[in-house]
Amino acid sequence: MTATPIRLLLVDDDPLVRAGLALMIGGAGDIEVVGEAADGAEAEELVRRARPDVVLMDIRMPAVDGITATRRLRARPDAPQVVVLTTFHADEQVLHAMRAGAAGFVLKDTPPAEIVDAVRRVAAGDPVLSPAVTRQLMRHAAGTAADARRTRARERLAVLGDREREVAVAVGRGLANARIAAELFLSVATVKAHVSRVLAKLGLDNRVQIALLVYDAGLLDGDEEGGAGTGGFQGAG
């Protein structure tokens, strides 16, 4: 039995970029491009009609930009996963998109095979953002509001139990579930359950947002939690 293709929506104000993406992704038999939009407002309408699983979203667009559109789409009950498109890997706008609920980002000059892989990964629930890039983005946007963000983040994390907090910090380090289980002497299933509870209690969409909140709270400052992991973020499921 053939698996159902991943339904993909392309959003970019440059028709040449959309055409190039459609061409490079069209060769993947497990991905179907179900629509193209030139800005965030058009994307919202197409999401209602085409019901994509994943949206490739440009950040900088006229009218409704990619960050606003991402926030609106992720608030929908049938929210698609969003991967933002950018030309810079250390861009404060990318960080804003992550906070809005995007599951990761890809550079516009990323090789076609990697963009296809990114679509597959987010469709499967795996954020597309390495711990190293996450740290770079967070430090890039540290700015003068760091103290206020730290206070707000610690207040939010206070709702977690001790074990949930430990798991959240481990996620912030970029550790996969199996590594967290080994370090905390838990089963992988228990770690997954803790991650799901952390997401629910904090009202977050994915592990990238957990990592951002842990960083904002200052729990990774000075690497006091034992160092950052080297692997990519893994899905909670």
N, C-alpha and C positions, 0 to 999 in steps of 0.2 A: 504494500500500500504506500503511495507516494505521500510524503509529508506535506502539510500545507505551507506554501511559501510565506516568507516574512514579508509583510506589507509595508512598503517604505514610501514616505512622502519627502520630496526634495523642496527646500525653501531657501531661495537666494534671489537677490534683486538683479543679478547678472544672468541673462538668458544663456550666455555661453558657458558659464559655470554649471548651470543646471543641465545643459545639453551634454557637457563632458561627464558629469556625474552619472547621468542616465545611461550614457554609452558604456562607461567602465563597469557599472553595476549590472547592466543588462545581460552580461555574459554569465552571471551567477544564477544557476538554475533554481536556487532555493530562495531568491529574493525577487519580489515583484514591485516595480515602481508604480504606485497607484495614483500619483498626482504630482504636480509641480506648482509652487506658489512663489510670487514675487515679493511678498512681505508677510509680516506676522498676521495681519488681519485676514488676508486671503488664506493663510495657513489654517487659522481657526475654522474657517468655513469648510475647507477641504477635509479637515480632521472629522468634522461632523458627518460629512457625506461619505468619505472613503474609508474611515476607521482604520488608519494605519497602525502597525505595531511599533514602528520606529520613525522618528522624524529627524532628518539631517537639516540642521537649522543654522543659517548664517547669523552672525551676531549683529553686524552693522547693516541696517536696512532702513529706508525711508518709512514714514508713517509709523507702523508698529514694529519696533525693533525685535531682535531675537530674544533678548532677555525678558522683555514684557510678554512676548508670545509664549516663551517657555513657562513662565510663571502661570499664565492662564491655562495652558494646555495641561500642566501637571496638576492643576486644581480640579480637572474634570474627573468624574467618577470612572470613566473608561480611559484614563490618561495613557497616551503612548509614551514610550521611552524617547528621550531627546538627546541627540548628540550634536553639540555645537561645532560649527565650522569657523575657523579663524586663520589668520595669517601669522600670528605671533603666539609662541608657546608660553610666554610670560606676560600675559595681558590681564589687567585688572577686570576687564569686561568678561573674560572667561571665568574668573572667580565669581563674579556676580551671577553668571549663568549657572554655575554649580550650586550656588545658594538658592537659586530659583527652582532647582530640581533636575537640572540636566545630569545625565548619567556619565558624562565624559565629554571629551572633545577630540577632534582630529584637525590637523593642519591641512589647508587646502592643497598643499603640494605633497601630501602623503601618497605613497605608492598605491595604486588601485587595489592591489590585493589586501593591503592593510585596512583600507576603508571598508572593503567588503567584510573583512574579519571583525572590524569594530561594530558594524551593523549586526552581525551574527551574535557577537558577545552581549551587546546590550539587550537584544531580543531574548537572550537566555538568562538575563538578570545579572550579568557581570559588568560593573562599571568599567569604562575605558579610560583609565587614568593611573599612571604609575605613582607609587609613593614619592619618588624623587621629584616628579613634576608637580605633584600636589604641594610639597614643601616649598618649591620654587614659587608657585602661584601665591601661596599664603604669605610668604615673606615679602613678595613683590607688593602686596596690597596691605601690609601691616599698618603703615601710616600713623596718624596722630590719634585715631580713635581706638587704639589697642586696649587701653585701660577700660574704657566703657564696654568694649566687646568682651573682655575677659570677665568682667563682673556679670554681664548678662549670661554668658556661656556657663559660668559656674552656678548661677542660679538655676538655669535649665537642667544642668546635670545633677543637681541636688535631688531630683525626683527618683534617681536610680538607686537601686540597692548596691551593696558593696561589690557583689560578683558581677552585676550588670556594668558597673563602672569599670571594673577591671577589663571586661570584654570590650567595652567602648574604647578604652585607651589602647588596647591591643589592635583594634580595628584602625585607630588613628595611626598606629605604627606601620600599617599596611600589611599586617599579617593575615594569612589565609586561615580558614577555620581549623584545618588540621594542625597548624602551628600553634594557634591559640589553645586548642585542646591539649596539646602536649605541654605547653608552658603552665597552664592553669590546672592540669590534672583533671580534665573533664572529657567527656565523650564529645565527638564531633556533633552528634545530634543535640546535646545539651548546649553547645556553643551556638548552634543555629537558632535554638529556641531563645537564648539570651539576646542574640542579635535582633531577632524579630521583636522581642519585648522592648529593647532599646529604641528601635525605630518607632514602635507604636507609642511609647511613653513620651518621646521627644517630638513626635509629629513630623518625622523626617521620611524622605523617600528612599534613600539608599546609603550605602556605606561611605561614599564620598562625603556626604553631608555630616555623618558621624565624625569623620576625620577632621573636617573643618571645625566642628564645634569643640572637639577635644583640643585642637590646636589653639582656638580662640581662648579656651579656658586656661591655657598655659601649661597643660599637662605634659606637653612634649618639649617644653623649653629646656635647653641644656641637655636634652636627650636623657632626662633622668629616668625614663621608663625602660631603659635598656637598649636603645638604639632603634633606628628605623629598619623595617624589613626591606628586602630587595625585590620581592615579588610583586605582581600587580594585585589590585584589589579583586577579591573574589566575591561572588554573589552570596547573599544570605541563604539562599535555598540550596 
